[in-house]
């Protein structure tokens, strides 16, 4: 019996076949149980913003683990308070709620939007609108606003009052005076790594303002510098009422966040929502360290420069290259086969659809790594 089956024999099969066993990481590389190195262009699905075993991350974890890991939200937590203040400064939104994942963050945002309407004397303003091709998580509320039917199979009935129109132009008609919030992504990661046109996003924002609906920007995958600015909404000229975050925020330590304007945040009164582990000292201290690195102007300039070079090199690997910053997708004949062949070539990427492959390397990736990736993948698409 191999090490893989020794570990996954009692693990539920919802993740399917996992042929590789990873035991170590360093920088932009992962190492399997046999010691083979792989260029990691998945970054734990856009989570390991600073790569693997980055000294800033490991030091923050070690220092905090020796100080205080968890104390619950019954008490003041200075690390949580500092992180909330820094994210407020970066986003322009006044308050933060912390949880443990992107799905939890979007679930909290759904509750916040509906409660805000209720608290403001509009109990019938309960509807939620989202974009076709979007993905917001797998908990029930987040699943219900995810516009991909394959994720819904076997889970009906979904949460009532959720609408995902079939086309972007139909979204505007769906937003009415009964809409609590509209959820958007600036770049649809699970939807194939396709940026939503800025004019579409701005039209949705205008419609939200016209009807009184809240605009929620899901930055779970795009936030924390992934697109070359700390938040992707900065590049679209948006002023959201709520922003959700997770993935890269603590560089691999589980954390999620909901940022909201002071006006909207007032809807979360004591006891209205909570999370036992949310905002714990270990996660928030680590997130503070990661944010300190990523929010630096020079670091973000590096992401934009590396992203432009990544796009250039991807042109020779697949077609229909699209994305932003260090978040790109390409079209290939068979995404699943391409991912398997790429792993054989020593490069880790993920499929997002039958013909789309996603590249989301750690933000510390450089031209040497990108060239190595492109050289290893040369001809892979043609072979599969």
C-alpha positions in Angstrom: 0.0 0.0 0.0 1.4 3.4 -1.0 1.7 6.4 1.3 -1.2 8.1 -0.6 -3.6 5.3 0.1 -2.5 5.0 3.7 -3.6 8.6 4.1 -6.7 8.9 1.9 -8.5 5.5 2.4 -10.7 7.1 5.1 -11.1 10.5 3.4 -14.3 11.2 1.6 -14.1 11.1 -2.2 -15.4 14.5 -3.0 -12.0 15.6 -4.3 -11.7 12.7 -6.7 -8.4 11.1 -7.8 -5.3 12.7 -6.4 -2.3 11.0 -7.9 0.4 13.1 -6.3 1.4 13.3 -2.6 3.1 16.6 -1.7 5.3 16.6 1.4 7.3 19.9 1.2 7.3 23.3 -0.4 9.9 26.0 -0.8 9.4 29.3 -2.8 7.5 28.5 -6.0 8.2 24.7 -5.8 6.4 21.8 -4.3 8.1 18.4 -3.6 6.3 15.1 -3.8 6.9 12.0 -1.6 9.6 10.7 -4.0 11.5 14.0 -3.8 10.6 15.3 -7.3 10.2 19.1 -7.6 7.3 20.8 -9.3 6.8 24.4 -10.4 3.7 25.3 -8.5 1.5 27.5 -10.7 -1.5 26.7 -8.6 -0.3 28.3 -5.3 -2.8 26.1 -3.4 -5.5 27.6 -5.7 -4.3 31.2 -5.3 -3.7 30.8 -1.6 0.0 30.8 -1.1 0.6 34.4 -2.1 4.2 34.5 -1.0 4.9 30.9 -2.0 5.9 28.1 0.3 7.8 28.5 3.5 8.3 32.2 3.0 10.3 33.5 6.0 7.8 36.3 6.7 5.0 33.8 6.9 6.8 31.1 8.9 8.2 33.6 11.3 4.8 35.2 11.9 3.2 31.7 12.5 6.1 30.6 14.9 6.0 33.8 16.9 2.3 33.9 17.3 2.1 30.1 18.1 4.4 30.8 21.0 2.3 33.7 22.2 -1.5 32.9 21.7 -3.2 30.8 19.1 -6.8 31.1 20.1 -8.9 32.8 22.7 -12.4 33.2 21.0 -14.2 36.4 20.2 -15.4 36.8 23.8 -12.3 39.0 24.3 -10.5 41.8 22.5 -7.9 40.5 20.1 -5.2 43.1 19.2 -4.0 41.3 16.1 -7.6 41.2 14.8 -8.0 44.8 15.5 -4.8 45.8 13.7 -5.7 43.7 10.7 -9.2 45.2 10.5 -7.7 48.7 10.6 -5.2 48.0 7.9 -7.8 46.4 5.6 -10.1 49.4 6.2 -7.3 51.7 5.2 -6.6 49.7 2.0 -10.2 49.2 1.0 -11.9 52.5 2.1 -14.5 50.4 4.0 -14.8 51.0 7.7 -15.4 47.7 9.3 -14.3 44.0 9.0 -15.7 40.6 10.1 -13.4 37.7 10.1 -14.1 34.0 9.4 -12.2 31.1 7.9 -12.8 30.8 4.2 -14.1 32.4 1.1 -17.4 30.5 1.2 -17.9 31.6 4.8 -17.1 35.2 3.8 -19.7 35.2 1.1 -22.2 33.5 3.4 -21.7 36.2 5.9 -22.1 38.9 3.2 -25.4 37.4 2.2 -26.6 37.6 5.8 -25.3 41.1 6.2 -27.0 42.3 3.0 -30.4 40.8 4.0 -30.2 42.0 7.5 -29.2 45.5 6.4 -32.4 45.7 4.4 -34.5 44.3 7.3 -32.9 46.8 9.7 -33.7 49.7 7.4 -37.4 48.9 7.2 -37.3 46.9 4.0 -38.0 43.3 5.0 -39.1 42.4 1.5 -35.8 43.4 0.0 -34.3 39.9 0.1 -33.4 39.0 -3.5 -29.8 38.3 -4.4 -28.4 38.7 -7.9 -25.2 37.3 -9.3 -23.4 37.0 -12.6 -23.4 34.1 -15.0 -20.2 32.1 -14.8 -19.5 33.3 -11.3 -18.4 31.2 -8.3 -18.9 32.2 -4.7 -18.4 29.0 -2.7 -20.0 25.7 -1.7 -22.0 26.5 1.4 -25.7 26.8 0.8 -26.1 30.5 0.4 -22.9 30.9 -1.6 -23.8 27.9 -3.7 -27.2 29.4 -4.5 -25.6 32.6 -6.0 -23.0 30.6 -7.9 -23.9 30.7 -11.6 -22.7 27.2 -12.6 -25.4 24.5 -12.6 -23.0 21.6 -12.2 -22.3 22.7 -8.6 -26.0 22.6 -7.9 -26.6 19.0 -8.8 -28.1 17.0 -6.0 -28.5 20.0 -3.7 -31.9 21.4 -4.6 -33.9 23.2 -3.4 -31.4 26.0 -3.2 -31.9 29.2 -1.1 -34.9 31.0 -2.5 -34.6 34.5 -3.8 -31.3 34.0 -5.7 -31.2 34.9 -9.4 -28.3 34.3 -11.9 -29.4 35.7 -15.3 -28.1 33.9 -18.3 -26.2 37.0 -19.7 -24.5 40.0 -18.3 -27.0 42.5 -19.9 -29.9 40.7 -18.2 -28.3 41.3 -14.8 -29.3 45.0 -14.9 -32.9 44.0 -15.4 -32.7 41.6 -12.5 -31.6 44.2 -10.0 -34.7 45.9 -8.7 -36.1 47.5 -5.5 -36.5 44.0 -4.1 -32.7 43.2 -4.5 -30.7 43.2 -1.3 -27.4 42.8 -3.1 -25.7 42.0 -6.3 -22.5 39.8 -6.2 -19.8 40.3 -8.8 -16.2 39.2 -9.4 -13.8 41.4 -11.3 -12.2 38.3 -12.8 -14.2 35.1 -12.8 -11.6 32.6 -11.7 -13.6 29.4 -11.6 -15.5 30.7 -14.7 -12.4 30.3 -16.8 -10.3 33.3 -15.7 -12.3 35.8 -17.7 -12.2 39.5 -16.6 -15.7 41.0 -16.5 -15.7 44.1 -18.8 -15.3 47.2 -16.8 -18.3 48.8 -18.5 -20.4 45.9 -17.3 -19.3 46.3 -13.8 -19.8 50.0 -13.7 -23.3 49.6 -15.2 -24.1 47.1 -12.5 -22.8 49.6 -9.8 -25.0 52.3 -11.3 -28.0 50.1 -11.3 -27.4 49.1 -7.7 -27.2 52.8 -6.7 -30.4 53.5 -8.6 -32.4 50.8 -6.9 -30.8 50.9 -3.5 -29.2 47.4 -3.8 -25.8 46.8 -2.2 -22.8 46.0 -4.5 -20.8 43.1 -3.2 -17.4 42.5 -4.8 -16.1 39.0 -4.3 -12.3 39.4 -4.0 -11.7 35.9 -2.6 -9.5 34.9 -5.4 -8.5 38.3 -6.9 -7.7 40.1 -3.6 -4.4 40.5 -1.8 -2.4 41.7 -4.9 -3.3 38.8 -7.2 -4.3 41.2 -10.1 -1.5 43.7 -9.6 -3.4 46.0 -7.2 -4.3 45.1 -3.7 -7.9 44.8 -4.7 -9.1 44.1 -8.2 -12.0 46.5 -7.8 -9.5 49.4 -7.9 -8.9 48.7 -11.6 -12.6 48.7 -12.4 -13.4 52.0 -10.7 -15.8 50.4 -8.3 -16.9 51.6 -4.8 -18.4 48.5 -3.3 -20.6 48.4 -0.2 -19.2 45.0 0.8 -16.0 43.2 -0.2 -15.3 39.5 0.6 -11.8 38.1 0.9 -9.9 34.9 1.8 -7.4 32.7 -0.1 -4.1 34.7 -0.2 -4.9 36.8 2.9 -2.8 34.8 5.3 -0.5 33.0 2.8 -1.9 29.6 3.6 -3.3 29.9 7.1 -7.2 29.7 6.9 -8.9 33.0 7.1 -11.7 34.9 5.4 -12.9 38.5 5.8 -16.0 40.6 5.0 -15.3 44.3 4.7 -18.3 46.7 4.7 -19.0 50.4 4.9 -19.7 51.7 8.4 -23.4 52.2 7.4 -23.8 48.6 6.2 -21.7 47.1 9.0 -24.2 48.5 11.6 -26.6 45.7 10.6 -24.4 43.1 12.3 -25.5 43.8 15.9 -24.3 41.6 18.9 -25.4 38.0 18.4 -26.5 38.5 14.7 -23.5 36.5 13.3 -20.3 34.9 14.5 -17.5 32.5 14.0 -15.7 30.5 16.7 -12.4 30.5 14.9 -12.9 33.6 12.9 -10.2 36.3 13.4 -8.1 34.1 15.8 -4.7 35.5 16.8 -2.7 33.0 14.7 -4.6 33.8 11.5 -4.8 37.5 11.9 -1.1 37.9 12.9 -0.1 35.9 9.9 -2.4 38.0 7.7 -0.9 41.2 9.0 2.6 39.9 8.0 1.4 38.9 4.5 -0.5 42.2 3.9 2.6 44.1 5.0 4.5 42.5 2.2 1.9 42.5 -0.6 0.6 46.0 0.0 4.0 47.5 -0.7 3.9 49.6 -4.0 7.1 48.0 -5.3 5.8 44.5 -4.7 2.6 45.2 -6.5 4.6 46.7 -9.4 6.5 43.4 -9.5 3.2 41.5 -9.8 2.1 43.6 -12.7 5.5 43.2 -14.5 5.6 39.5 -13.9 2.0 39.2 -15.0 2.6 40.9 -18.3 5.5 38.5 -18.9 3.4 35.5 -17.9 0.8 36.5 -20.4 3.4 36.9 -23.1 4.8 33.4 -22.5 1.3 31.8 -22.3 0.6 33.0 -25.8 2.9 30.2 -27.0 1.2 27.5 -24.9 -2.5 27.9 -25.5 -5.1 30.2 -27.1 -7.5 32.8 -25.8 -5.2 34.0 -23.1 -7.1 36.1 -20.6 -6.7 37.4 -17.0 -5.1 40.1 -15.0 -1.9 40.4 -12.9 -0.7 36.9 -12.0 -4.1 35.3 -12.7 -4.4 33.9 -16.2 -6.3 31.2 -18.1 -5.7 29.6 -21.5 -7.8 27.5 -23.8 -6.5 24.0 -24.8 -8.3 21.0 -26.5 -8.6 19.0 -23.3 -7.9 20.7 -19.9 -7.9 17.6 -17.8 -5.4 15.9 -20.1 -3.3 19.1 -20.2 -3.1 19.3 -16.4 -2.0 15.6 -16.2 0.7 16.1 -18.9 1.9 19.4 -17.3 2.4 17.5 -14.0 4.4 14.9 -15.8 6.5 17.8 -17.2 6.9 19.1 -13.6 4.4 22.0 -13.7 1.3 22.2 -11.5 -1.8 23.9 -13.0 -5.5 23.5 -12.6 -8.5 22.9 -15.0 -11.4 25.3 -14.8 -13.7 23.8 -17.3 -13.3 21.3 -20.1 -11.0 23.4 -22.2 -9.6 26.1 -19.8 -6.5 25.9 -17.7 -5.7 28.3 -14.9 -2.3 29.7 -14.0 -2.1 31.4 -10.5 1.6 31.1 -9.3 2.8 32.6 -6.1 3.1 36.4 -6.3 6.9 36.0 -5.8 7.3 34.2 -9.1 9.9 35.8 -11.4 10.9 35.7 -15.1 13.2 32.8 -14.5 10.4 30.7 -13.1 8.0 31.8 -15.9 10.6 30.8 -18.5 11.1 27.4 -16.8 7.4 26.8 -16.8 7.0 27.8 -20.5 9.9 25.7 -21.5 8.6 22.6 -19.7 5.1 23.1 -21.2 6.3 23.7 -24.8 4.3 21.4 -27.0 2.2 19.9 -24.2 -1.0 21.3 -25.7 -0.2 19.8 -29.1 0.4 16.4 -27.6 -2.9 16.2 -25.7 
